[in-house]
Amino acid sequence: MEKMKLKVDDDSNKLKYVSIIRQNNGASIQDTKTNIEDNKVVLQCDYFDTDELKVFKETMEDLMSKGATIQLFQDDREVQIDYISNLISSYEQIAEDRERLDDRILGDD
């Protein structure tokens, strides 16, 4: 299963970041702090789950608003920060197109 993964650069504000990250991953304070210090993944979500991606994106935005420097990965490939927004938009467009097609097939348009 493909995953979106997030790393946070270690800096003097890491405790602020830990509280934001823990709201979404449930890991211990120490584990999250250690992962930041060791430049390991602190948060991940299913690449194909739009709802998870939206929460993941909100967490990224919260971290960046607190001054965090983040790295975003699709599995092991680093991608641009705006990649996740584009991915969510694509999935939403596909869902809308599928719904319109279903309506046409069923004659409900």
C-alpha distances in whole Angstrom, upper triangle without the diagonal:
4,6,10,12,16,19,23,26,28,31,34,32,29,31,30,27,26,27,25,22,23,23,19,18,21,21,25,27,27,24,23,26,25,22,24,27,24,22,19,16,18,15,12,10,7,8,9,11,14,16,14,14,18,18,17,19,22,21,21,24,26,25,27,30,31,31,27,26,23,20,17,14,11,9,12,14,17,18,21,21,22,18,17,20,20,16,17,21,19,17,20,22,20,21,24,25,23,26,29,28,28,31,33,32,33,36,36,36
4,7,10,13,16,20,23,26,29,32,30,27,29,28,25,24,26,23,20,22,22,18,17,21,21,24,26,27,23,22,25,24,21,22,25,23,20,17,14,16,14,10,9,6,5,8,10,13,15,13,12,16,17,14,16,20,19,18,22,24,23,24,27,28,28,25,23,19,17,13,10,7,6,10,11,13,14,17,17,18,15,13,17,17,13,15,18,17,15,19,20,19,20,23,24,23,25,28,27,28,31,32,32,33,36,36,36
4,6,10,13,16,20,22,25,28,26,24,25,25,21,21,22,20,17,18,19,15,14,17,18,21,23,23,20,18,21,21,17,18,22,20,17,14,11,13,10,6,5,5,5,8,10,12,14,11,10,14,14,11,13,16,16,15,18,20,19,20,23,24,24,21,20,16,14,11,8,6,5,9,10,12,12,15,15,16,13,12,15,16,13,14,17,17,15,18,21,20,20,24,25,24,26,29,29,29,32,34,34,35,38,37,36
4,7,10,14,17,20,23,25,23,21,23,22,18,19,20,17,15,17,17,14,13,17,17,21,21,22,19,17,20,20,16,17,20,19,16,13,10,11,8,5,5,6,5,9,10,12,13,10,8,12,12,9,10,13,13,12,15,17,16,17,20,21,21,18,17,13,11,7,6,5,6,9,10,10,10,12,11,13,10,9,12,13,11,12,16,15,15,17,20,19,20,23,24,24,26,29,29,30,32,34,34,36,38,37,36
4,7,10,13,16,19,22,20,18,20,19,15,16,18,15,12,15,16,13,12,15,15,18,19,19,16,14,16,16,13,13,16,15,12,10,6,8,6,4,7,9,9,13,13,15,15,12,11,13,13,9,11,14,12,11,14,16,14,15,19,19,19,15,14,10,8,6,5,6,7,8,10,9,10,12,11,14,12,11,14,16,14,15,18,19,18,21,23,23,24,27,28,28,30,32,33,34,36,38,38,39,42,40,40
4,7,10,13,16,18,17,14,16,16,12,13,15,13,10,13,14,12,11,15,14,17,17,17,15,12,14,14,11,10,14,13,10,8,5,6,5,6,9,12,12,16,16,16,17,13,12,14,13,9,10,12,10,8,12,13,11,12,15,15,15,11,10,7,6,5,6,9,10,11,11,10,10,12,10,13,13,11,14,17,15,16,19,20,20,22,25,25,26,28,30,30,32,34,35,36,38,40,41,42,44,42,42
4,7,9,12,16,14,12,15,15,11,12,15,13,11,14,16,14,13,16,14,16,15,16,13,11,11,12,8,7,10,10,6,6,5,6,7,9,13,16,16,20,20,20,20,17,15,17,16,12,13,15,12,10,13,14,11,12,15,15,14,10,9,6,5,7,8,12,12,11,12,10,12,13,12,15,15,14,17,19,19,20,23,24,24,26,28,29,29,32,34,34,36,38,39,40,42,44,44,45,47,46,45
4,6,9,12,11,9,12,12,8,10,13,12,10,13,15,14,14,16,15,16,14,15,13,10,10,11,9,6,9,10,7,8,8,7,9,12,15,19,19,22,22,22,22,19,17,18,17,13,14,15,12,10,12,12,9,10,13,12,10,7,6,5,6,9,12,15,16,15,16,13,14,14,13,16,17,16,19,21,21,21,24,26,26,28,30,31,32,34,36,36,38,40,41,42,44,46,47,48,50,48,47
4,6,10,10,8,12,13,10,12,15,14,13,16,18,18,17,20,18,18,16,16,15,12,11,12,10,6,8,9,7,9,10,10,13,16,19,22,22,26,26,26,26,23,21,22,20,17,17,18,15,13,15,15,11,11,14,12,10,7,6,6,8,11,14,17,18,17,17,14,16,15,14,18,19,19,21,23,24,25,27,29,29,31,33,34,35,37,39,39,41,43,44,45,47,49,50,51,53,51,50
4,7,8,6,10,11,10,11,14,15,14,16,19,19,18,20,17,17,15,14,14,11,9,10,9,6,5,8,7,10,12,12,15,18,21,25,25,29,28,29,28,25,24,24,22,19,20,20,17,15,17,16,12,13,16,13,11,8,8,10,12,15,17,21,21,20,20,18,19,19,18,22,23,22,25,27,27,28,30,32,32,34,36,37,38,40,42,43,44,46,48,48,50,52,53,54,56,54,53
4,6,6,9,10,10,12,15,15,15,17,20,21,20,22,20,19,16,16,16,14,11,12,13,9,9,12,11,14,16,15,17,21,24,27,28,31,31,30,30,27,26,26,24,21,21,21,18,16,17,16,12,13,14,12,9,8,9,11,14,17,20,24,24,23,23,20,22,21,19,23,24,24,26,28,29,29,32,34,34,35,38,39,40,42,44,45,46,48,49,50,52,54,55,56,58,55,55
4,6,8,9,10,12,14,15,16,18,20,21,21,22,20,19,16,16,17,15,12,14,15,11,11,14,14,17,18,17,19,23,26,30,30,34,33,33,31,29,28,27,25,23,23,22,19,18,19,17,13,14,15,11,10,10,12,14,17,20,23,27,28,26,27,24,25,24,22,25,27,27,28,31,32,32,34,36,37,37,40,42,42,44,46,47,48,50,52,52,54,56,57,58,59,57,56
4,6,6,7,9,11,12,13,15,17,18,19,20,18,17,14,15,16,13,11,14,14,11,12,15,15,17,17,15,17,21,24,27,28,31,30,30,28,26,25,24,22,20,20,19,16,15,15,13,10,11,12,8,8,8,11,13,16,19,22,25,26,26,26,23,24,23,20,23,25,24,26,29,29,29,31,34,34,34,37,39,39,41,43,44,45,47,49,49,50,53,54,55,56,54,53
4,5,5,6,9,10,10,12,15,16,16,16,15,14,11,11,12,9,7,10,11,8,9,12,12,13,14,12,14,18,21,25,26,29,28,28,26,24,23,23,20,18,19,18,14,14,15,13,10,12,13,10,10,8,11,12,15,17,20,23,24,23,24,22,23,22,20,23,24,23,25,28,28,28,30,33,32,33,36,37,38,39,42,42,43,46,47,48,49,52,53,53,55,53,52
4,5,5,7,9,10,11,13,15,15,15,14,12,9,10,12,9,7,11,12,10,11,15,15,16,16,13,15,19,22,26,27,30,29,28,27,24,24,23,20,19,20,18,15,15,16,14,11,14,14,11,12,11,14,15,18,20,22,26,26,26,27,24,25,25,22,25,27,25,26,30,30,29,32,34,34,34,37,39,38,40,43,43,44,46,48,48,50,52,53,54,55,53,53
4,6,6,7,9,10,12,14,15,15,15,14,11,13,15,11,10,14,14,12,14,17,16,17,17,14,15,19,21,25,26,29,27,26,25,22,22,21,18,17,17,15,12,13,13,10,8,11,11,7,9,9,13,14,17,19,22,25,26,26,27,24,24,23,20,23,25,23,24,27,28,27,29,32,31,32,35,36,36,38,40,41,41,44,46,46,47,50,51,51,53,50,50
4,5,5,6,9,10,12,12,13,13,13,10,12,13,9,9,12,12,9,12,14,13,14,13,10,11,15,18,21,23,25,24,24,22,19,19,18,16,14,15,13,10,10,11,9,6,9,10,8,9,7,10,11,14,15,18,21,22,22,23,20,21,20,17,20,21,20,21,24,24,24,27,29,28,29,32,33,33,35,38,38,39,41,43,43,45,47,48,49,50,48,48
4,5,5,6,9,10,10,11,9,9,7,9,9,6,6,10,10,9,11,14,13,13,13,9,11,14,17,21,23,26,24,24,22,19,19,19,16,15,16,15,11,12,14,11,9,13,14,11,13,11,13,13,16,17,19,22,22,23,24,22,23,22,20,23,23,21,23,26,26,25,28,30,29,30,33,34,34,36,39,39,39,42,44,44,45,48,49,49,51,49,49
4,6,5,7,9,10,10,10,10,8,11,12,9,10,13,13,12,15,17,17,17,15,12,12,16,18,22,24,26,24,24,21,19,19,19,15,15,16,14,11,13,14,11,10,13,14,11,14,13,16,15,18,19,21,24,24,25,26,24,25,24,21,23,25,22,23,27,26,25,28,30,29,30,33,34,33,35,38,38,39,41,43,43,44,47,48,48,50,48,47
4,6,6,7,9,10,11,12,11,14,14,10,12,15,14,13,16,18,17,16,14,11,11,14,15,19,21,23,21,20,18,16,16,15,12,11,12,10,7,9,10,7,7,11,11,10,12,11,14,13,16,16,19,21,22,23,24,22,22,21,18,20,21,19,20,23,23,21,24,27,26,26,29,31,30,32,35,35,35,38,40,40,41,44,45,45,47,44,44
4,5,6,6,8,8,10,9,12,11,8,10,13,11,10,14,15,14,13,11,7,7,10,13,16,18,21,19,19,17,14,14,14,11,10,12,11,7,9,11,9,8,12,13,12,14,11,14,12,14,14,16,18,19,20,21,19,20,20,17,19,20,17,19,22,21,20,24,26,25,25,29,30,29,31,34,34,34,37,39,39,40,43,44,44,46,44,44
4,5,5,5,6,7,7,11,10,7,10,13,12,12,15,17,16,15,13,9,9,12,14,17,20,22,20,20,18,15,16,16,13,12,15,13,10,13,15,12,12,15,16,15,17,15,17,16,17,18,19,21,21,22,24,23,23,23,21,23,23,20,22,25,24,23,26,28,27,27,31,31,31,33,36,35,36,39,40,40,41,44,45,45,47,45,45
4,6,6,9,11,11,14,14,11,14,17,16,15,19,20,19,18,15,12,10,13,14,17,20,21,19,19,16,13,15,14,11,11,13,11,9,12,14,11,12,15,16,15,18,16,18,17,19,18,20,22,22,24,25,24,24,24,21,22,23,20,21,24,23,21,24,27,25,25,29,30,28,30,33,33,33,36,38,37,39,42,42,42,44,42,42
4,6,9,11,12,15,14,11,14,17,15,15,19,20,18,16,13,10,8,9,10,13,16,18,15,15,13,10,12,12,8,8,11,10,8,11,13,12,12,15,17,16,18,16,18,16,17,16,17,18,19,21,22,21,21,21,19,20,20,17,18,22,20,18,22,24,22,22,26,27,25,28,31,30,30,34,35,35,36,39,40,40,42,40,40
4,6,9,11,13,11,9,13,14,12,14,17,17,17,14,11,8,6,8,10,13,16,18,16,17,15,12,13,14,11,10,14,13,10,13,16,14,14,17,19,18,20,17,19,16,17,16,17,18,17,19,21,21,21,22,20,22,21,18,20,23,21,20,24,25,23,24,28,28,27,30,32,32,32,36,37,36,38,41,41,41,44,42,42
4,7,9,12,10,9,13,14,13,15,18,19,18,16,14,11,10,12,13,16,19,21,19,20,18,15,17,18,14,14,17,16,13,16,19,17,16,20,21,20,22,19,21,19,20,20,20,21,21,23,25,24,25,26,23,25,25,22,24,27,25,24,27,29,27,28,31,31,30,33,35,35,35,38,40,39,41,44,44,44,46,44,44
4,7,8,6,6,10,11,10,12,15,15,16,13,12,9,9,12,14,17,20,23,21,22,20,17,19,20,16,15,18,18,15,17,20,18,16,20,22,20,21,19,20,18,19,19,20,21,20,21,24,23,24,26,23,26,26,23,25,28,26,26,29,30,29,30,33,33,33,35,38,37,38,41,42,41,43,46,46,46,49,47,47
4,5,5,6,8,10,11,12,14,15,16,15,14,11,13,15,18,21,24,26,25,26,24,21,22,23,19,18,21,20,17,19,21,19,18,21,23,20,22,19,21,20,21,22,22,24,23,24,26,26,27,28,26,29,28,26,28,31,30,29,32,34,32,33,37,37,36,39,41,41,41,44,46,45,47,50,50,50,52,50,51
4,6,5,6,9,10,11,12,14,15,14,14,11,13,17,19,23,25,28,26,27,25,22,23,23,20,19,21,20,16,18,20,18,16,19,20,18,19,17,19,18,20,21,23,25,24,25,27,25,27,27,25,28,28,26,28,31,30,29,33,34,33,34,38,38,37,40,42,42,43,46,47,47,48,51,52,52,54,52,52
4,5,5,6,8,10,10,12,14,13,14,12,14,18,21,24,27,30,28,29,28,24,25,26,23,21,23,23,19,20,23,20,18,21,23,20,21,18,20,19,21,22,23,25,24,24,27,25,27,28,26,30,30,28,30,33,32,31,35,36,35,37,40,40,40,42,45,44,45,48,49,49,51,54,54,54,57,55,55
4,5,5,6,9,10,10,12,10,11,9,12,15,18,21,23,26,25,27,25,22,23,24,21,19,22,21,18,19,22,20,17,21,23,20,21,18,19,18,18,19,20,22,21,21,23,23,25,26,24,27,27,25,28,31,29,29,33,34,32,34,37,37,37,40,42,41,42,46,47,46,48,51,51,51,54,52,52
4,5,5,6,9,10,10,9,9,6,9,13,16,19,21,25,23,24,23,19,20,21,18,16,18,18,14,15,18,16,14,17,19,17,17,14,16,14,15,17,18,20,19,20,22,20,22,23,21,24,24,22,25,28,26,26,30,31,30,31,35,35,35,37,40,39,40,43,44,44,46,49,49,50,52,50,50
4,5,5,6,9,10,10,11,9,12,16,19,23,24,28,27,28,26,23,23,24,21,18,20,20,16,16,19,17,14,17,19,16,16,13,15,14,16,18,19,22,22,21,23,22,23,24,22,25,26,24,27,30,29,29,32,33,33,34,37,38,38,40,42,42,43,46,47,47,49,52,52,53,55,53,53
4,5,5,6,8,8,10,9,13,16,20,23,25,28,28,29,28,24,24,26,23,20,22,22,19,19,21,20,17,19,22,19,19,16,16,16,16,18,19,22,21,20,22,21,23,24,23,27,27,25,28,31,30,30,33,34,34,36,38,39,39,42,44,43,45,47,48,48,51,53,53,54,56,55,54
4,5,5,6,5,7,6,10,13,16,20,21,25,24,26,25,21,21,23,20,17,19,20,16,16,19,18,15,17,20,18,18,14,14,13,13,15,15,18,17,16,19,17,20,21,20,23,23,22,25,27,26,27,30,31,30,32,35,35,35,38,40,40,41,44,45,45,47,50,50,51,53,51,51
4,5,5,6,8,7,10,14,17,21,22,25,25,26,25,21,21,22,20,17,18,19,15,14,17,16,13,14,17,15,14,11,11,10,11,14,15,18,18,17,19,17,19,19,18,22,22,21,24,26,25,26,29,30,30,32,35,35,36,38,40,40,41,44,45,46,48,50,50,51,53,52,51
4,6,8,10,10,14,17,21,24,25,29,29,29,29,25,25,26,24,21,22,22,19,18,20,19,16,17,20,17,16,13,13,13,14,17,18,21,20,19,21,19,21,22,21,25,25,24,27,29,29,30,33,34,34,35,38,39,39,42,43,44,45,48,49,49,51,53,54,55,57,55,55
4,5,9,10,14,16,20,23,24,28,28,29,29,25,24,26,24,21,22,23,20,19,22,21,18,19,22,20,19,15,15,14,14,16,16,19,18,16,18,17,20,21,21,25,25,24,27,29,28,29,32,33,33,35,38,38,39,41,43,43,45,47,48,48,51,53,53,54,56,55,55
4,7,9,12,14,18,21,21,25,25,26,26,23,22,23,22,18,19,21,18,16,19,19,15,16,20,18,17,13,12,10,10,12,13,16,15,14,15,14,16,18,17,21,21,21,24,25,25,26,29,30,30,32,34,35,36,38,40,40,42,44,45,45,48,50,50,51,53,52,51
4,6,9,11,15,18,18,22,22,24,24,20,19,22,20,17,18,20,17,15,19,19,16,17,21,19,18,15,14,11,10,12,11,14,13,12,14,13,16,18,17,21,20,19,23,25,23,24,28,28,28,30,33,33,33,36,38,38,39,42,43,43,45,47,48,49,51,50,49
4,6,7,11,14,15,19,19,20,20,16,16,18,16,13,15,17,14,13,17,17,14,16,19,18,18,14,13,10,9,9,9,12,11,10,13,12,14,16,15,18,18,16,20,22,20,21,24,25,24,27,29,29,30,33,34,34,36,38,39,39,42,44,44,45,47,46,46
4,7,11,14,16,19,18,20,19,15,15,17,14,11,14,15,11,11,15,14,12,14,17,16,16,13,13,10,10,11,11,14,13,14,16,15,16,17,16,19,18,17,19,22,20,21,24,25,24,26,29,29,30,32,34,34,35,38,39,39,41,44,44,45,47,45,45
4,7,11,12,16,15,16,15,11,11,13,11,8,11,12,9,10,13,13,12,14,17,17,17,14,14,11,11,10,11,12,12,14,15,14,15,16,14,17,16,14,17,19,17,17,21,22,21,23,26,26,26,29,31,30,32,35,35,36,38,40,40,41,43,42,42
4,7,9,12,12,13,13,9,9,12,11,8,11,13,11,11,15,15,14,16,19,19,20,17,16,13,12,10,9,10,9,12,13,13,14,16,14,16,15,12,15,17,15,15,19,20,18,20,23,23,23,26,28,27,29,32,32,32,35,37,37,38,41,39,39
4,6,9,8,10,10,6,7,10,9,7,10,12,11,12,15,16,16,18,21,21,22,19,19,15,14,11,11,10,10,13,15,15,15,16,15,16,14,11,14,16,13,13,17,17,15,17,20,20,20,23,25,24,25,28,29,29,31,34,34,34,37,35,35
4,5,5,8,9,7,7,11,11,10,12,15,15,15,18,19,19,21,24,25,25,22,22,18,17,13,12,10,10,14,15,16,15,17,16,17,14,12,15,15,12,12,16,15,13,16,18,17,17,21,22,21,23,26,26,26,29,31,31,32,34,33,33
4,6,8,10,8,7,11,12,10,12,15,15,15,18,20,20,21,23,25,25,22,21,18,16,12,10,8,9,12,13,14,13,15,14,14,11,9,12,12,9,10,13,12,11,14,16,15,16,19,20,19,21,24,24,25,27,29,29,30,33,32,32
4,6,9,9,8,11,13,12,14,17,17,17,20,22,22,23,26,27,28,25,25,21,19,16,14,11,12,16,16,17,16,18,17,16,13,11,13,13,9,9,12,11,8,11,14,12,12,16,17,16,18,21,21,21,24,26,26,27,29,28,28
4,6,5,6,9,10,10,12,14,15,16,18,20,21,22,24,26,27,25,25,21,20,16,16,13,14,18,19,19,18,19,18,17,15,12,13,14,10,9,12,12,9,11,14,13,12,16,17,16,17,21,21,21,23,26,26,27,29,28,28
4,5,5,6,9,10,10,12,14,15,16,18,20,21,22,25,26,24,24,21,20,16,16,14,16,20,20,20,18,18,16,15,13,10,11,11,9,6,9,10,7,8,11,11,10,13,15,15,16,19,20,20,22,24,25,26,28,26,26
4,5,5,7,9,10,11,13,14,16,17,19,20,21,23,25,23,24,21,21,18,18,17,18,22,22,22,20,20,18,17,16,12,12,14,12,9,12,13,10,10,14,14,13,15,18,17,18,21,22,22,23,26,27,27,29,27,27
4,5,5,6,9,10,11,12,14,15,17,18,20,21,23,21,21,18,18,15,15,14,15,19,19,19,18,18,16,16,15,11,12,15,12,10,14,15,12,13,17,17,16,18,21,20,21,24,25,25,27,29,30,30,32,31,31
4,5,5,6,9,10,10,12,14,15,16,18,20,21,19,19,16,15,12,13,12,14,17,17,16,15,15,13,12,11,7,9,11,9,7,11,12,10,11,15,15,15,17,20,20,21,23,25,25,27,29,30,31,33,31,30
4,5,5,6,9,10,11,12,14,15,16,19,20,19,19,17,17,14,15,15,17,20,20,19,17,16,13,13,12,9,8,11,10,7,10,13,11,11,15,16,15,17,20,20,20,23,25,25,26,29,30,30,32,30,29
4,5,5,6,9,10,11,12,14,15,17,19,17,18,16,17,14,16,16,18,21,21,19,18,18,15,15,15,11,11,15,13,11,14,16,15,15,18,19,18,20,23,23,23,26,28,28,29,32,33,33,35,33,32
4,5,5,6,9,10,11,12,14,16,17,15,15,13,13,11,12,13,15,17,17,16,15,15,12,13,12,9,10,13,12,11,14,16,15,16,19,20,19,22,24,24,25,28,29,30,31,34,34,35,37,35,35
4,5,5,6,9,10,11,12,14,15,14,14,12,12,10,13,13,16,18,17,15,14,13,9,10,10,7,8,11,11,9,12,15,14,15,18,19,19,21,23,24,25,27,29,29,31,33,34,35,37,34,34
4,5,5,6,9,10,10,13,14,13,15,13,15,13,16,17,19,21,21,19,17,16,12,12,14,11,10,14,14,12,14,17,17,16,20,21,21,22,25,26,26,28,31,31,32,35,36,36,38,35,35
4,5,5,6,9,10,11,13,11,13,11,13,12,15,16,18,20,20,18,17,16,12,14,15,12,13,16,16,14,17,20,19,19,23,24,24,25,28,29,29,32,33,34,35,38,39,39,41,38,38
4,5,5,6,9,10,11,9,10,8,10,9,12,14,17,18,17,15,14,12,9,11,12,10,11,14,15,14,17,19,19,19,22,24,24,26,28,29,30,32,34,34,36,38,39,40,42,39,38
4,5,5,6,9,10,9,11,10,12,12,15,17,20,21,20,17,16,14,10,11,13,11,11,15,16,14,16,19,20,20,22,24,24,26,28,29,30,32,34,35,36,38,39,40,41,39,38
4,6,5,6,9,9,11,11,14,14,18,20,22,23,23,20,19,17,13,15,17,15,15,18,19,17,20,23,22,22,25,27,27,28,31,32,32,34,36,37,38,40,42,42,44,41,40
4,5,5,7,5,8,8,11,12,16,19,20,21,21,18,17,16,12,15,17,15,16,19,20,19,21,24,24,24,27,29,29,30,33,34,34,37,38,39,40,43,44,45,46,44,43
4,5,5,5,7,7,11,12,16,19,21,21,20,17,16,14,11,13,15,14,15,18,19,19,21,23,24,24,27,29,29,30,33,34,35,36,38,39,40,43,44,45,46,44,43
4,5,7,10,11,15,16,19,22,24,25,24,21,20,17,14,15,18,17,16,20,21,20,22,25,26,25,28,30,30,31,34,35,35,37,39,40,41,43,45,46,47,44,43
4,6,9,11,15,17,20,23,25,25,25,22,21,19,16,18,21,19,19,23,24,23,25,28,28,28,31,33,33,34,37,38,38,40,42,43,44,46,48,49,50,47,46
4,7,9,13,16,19,22,24,24,23,20,19,17,15,17,20,19,20,23,24,24,25,28,29,29,31,34,34,35,38,39,40,41,43,44,45,48,49,50,51,49,48
4,6,10,12,16,19,21,21,20,17,17,15,13,16,18,17,18,21,22,22,24,27,27,28,30,32,33,34,36,37,38,40,42,43,44,46,48,49,50,48,47
4,7,10,14,17,19,18,17,14,14,12,11,14,16,16,17,20,21,22,24,26,26,28,30,31,32,34,36,37,38,40,42,43,44,46,47,48,50,48,47
4,7,10,14,15,15,14,11,11,10,8,12,13,13,15,18,18,19,21,23,23,25,27,28,29,31,33,34,35,37,39,40,41,43,44,46,47,45,44
4,7,10,12,11,10,7,8,8,8,11,12,12,15,16,16,18,20,21,22,24,26,27,28,30,32,33,34,36,37,38,40,42,43,44,46,45,44
4,7,9,9,8,6,6,7,6,9,9,9,12,13,13,15,17,18,19,21,23,23,25,27,28,29,31,33,34,35,37,38,39,41,43,41,40
4,6,6,5,4,5,8,9,12,10,10,13,14,13,15,18,18,18,21,23,23,24,27,28,28,30,32,33,34,36,38,38,40,42,41,40
4,6,5,6,7,10,11,12,9,9,13,13,11,14,16,16,16,19,20,20,22,24,25,25,28,30,30,31,34,35,35,37,39,38,38
4,6,8,10,13,14,16,13,13,17,17,14,17,20,19,18,22,23,22,24,27,27,27,30,32,32,33,36,37,37,38,41,40,40
4,6,9,13,15,17,14,15,19,19,17,19,22,21,21,25,26,25,27,30,30,30,33,35,35,36,39,40,40,42,44,44,43
4,6,10,12,14,12,13,17,16,15,18,20,19,20,23,24,24,26,29,29,29,32,34,34,35,38,39,39,41,43,43,42
4,7,9,12,10,12,15,15,14,17,19,19,20,23,24,24,26,29,29,30,33,34,35,36,38,40,40,42,44,43,42
4,7,8,6,9,12,11,11,14,16,16,18,20,21,22,24,26,26,27,30,31,32,34,36,37,38,40,41,40,39
4,6,5,8,10,10,11,14,15,16,18,20,21,22,24,25,26,28,30,31,32,34,36,37,38,40,41,40,38
4,5,7,8,10,11,12,14,15,17,18,20,21,23,24,26,27,29,30,32,33,35,36,38,39,40,39,37
4,5,5,6,9,10,11,12,15,16,17,19,20,21,23,25,26,27,29,30,32,33,35,36,37,36,34
4,6,5,6,9,10,10,12,14,15,16,18,20,21,22,24,26,27,29,30,32,33,35,36,35,33
4,5,5,6,9,10,11,12,14,15,17,18,20,21,23,24,26,27,29,30,32,33,34,33,32
4,5,5,6,9,10,11,12,14,15,17,18,20,21,23,24,26,27,29,30,32,33,31,30
4,5,5,6,9,10,10,12,14,15,16,18,20,21,22,24,26,27,28,30,31,30,28
4,5,5,6,9,10,11,12,14,15,17,18,20,21,23,24,26,27,29,30,29,28
4,5,5,6,9,10,11,12,14,15,17,19,20,21,23,25,26,27,28,27,26
4,5,5,6,9,10,11,12,14,15,17,18,20,21,23,24,26,27,25,24
4,5,5,6,9,10,10,12,14,15,16,18,20,21,22,24,25,24,23
4,5,5,6,9,10,10,12,14,15,16,18,20,21,22,24,23,22
4,5,5,6,9,10,11,12,14,15,17,19,20,21,22,21,20
4,5,5,6,8,10,11,12,14,15,17,18,20,21,19,18
4,5,5,6,9,10,10,12,14,15,16,18,20,19,18
4,5,5,6,9,10,10,12,14,15,16,18,17,16
4,5,5,6,9,10,11,12,14,15,16,15,13
4,5,5,6,9,10,11,12,14,15,14,13
4,5,5,6,9,10,10,12,14,13,13
4,5,5,6,9,10,10,12,11,10
4,5,5,6,9,10,10,9,8
4,5,5,6,9,10,10,9
4,5,5,6,8,8,9
4,6,5,6,5,6
4,5,5,6,6
4,5,8,9
4,6,8
4,6
4
